[in-house]
Amino acid sequence: EIPYSCEVVVTKFKDQDDDCYEIDATILVDRTSQKKIIIGKQGTKIKQLGINSRLAMEDFFQVPKIRLG
């Protein structure tokens, strides 16, 4: 579950030569308490968010690999 008041800002979007995109993004939240919700216990939620995001973007852009930073 992700707070409705969070925002993702893409700070870098680079097309690599090897059919890969390199993307850096920052997740912004309104309150400090919302950071714990996004990160989850021992980083499990943010890790799963990264995996799901990477898979969705690989499918959308039709590339074999997305690197998130």
N, C-alpha and C positions, 0 to 999 in steps of 0.2 A: 504494500500500500504506500503510495507516494502522496505527500501533501499537495493539494490543489494549487497552492500559492508558490510552488517552486518554478524555476525557469532555467532552461539550458541555453547557454551562450556558446556558439562555436567560435573559437579563437584562431583556429588554423584548419585549413582544408587543402591538402596537397595531393596531387595526382602523381604517384610514383611511377617509374618506368616499368616496373614488373607487375602490371595489372593489379595495383594495390592503391588504396587511398589511405593517407595518414591524416587523422582527424584529432584535434585537441578541443576539448569542451570543458566548460565550467558550469557546475550546478549551483544556482543561487537559491537561497531560502530566505524567508522573511525573519524567522526567529532562530536563535541558537538551538532551541530544543528540537527543531525540525531536522537538524543535522543528524541526530541520533536515529531518527526514523529512516533517513536516506542511507546512512552507513550500515545500520543494523549491528547485531551482536557479532563482534569479531570481524566486521567488514563483510559479512555474508550477503547482505542486501545489495550493497554497491557492486560487489563482484557479480552477482546474478544480473543486475541491471546492465553491467558492461557486456556480459555474455549475450543477453537477449538483444541488446542494441546492436552489437556487432553482427549477429546472425541476420537481423532484420535489414541492416544496411547492405550486407553482402548480397542478399536477395534483391533488394531494391536497385542497387547500382550494377548488378550482374557482374561482380568481380569475385575472384577466389579468396581475397583477403582484405580485411579492414584493420588498420592499426589505430587503436584508441589511446590517447594520452591524457 
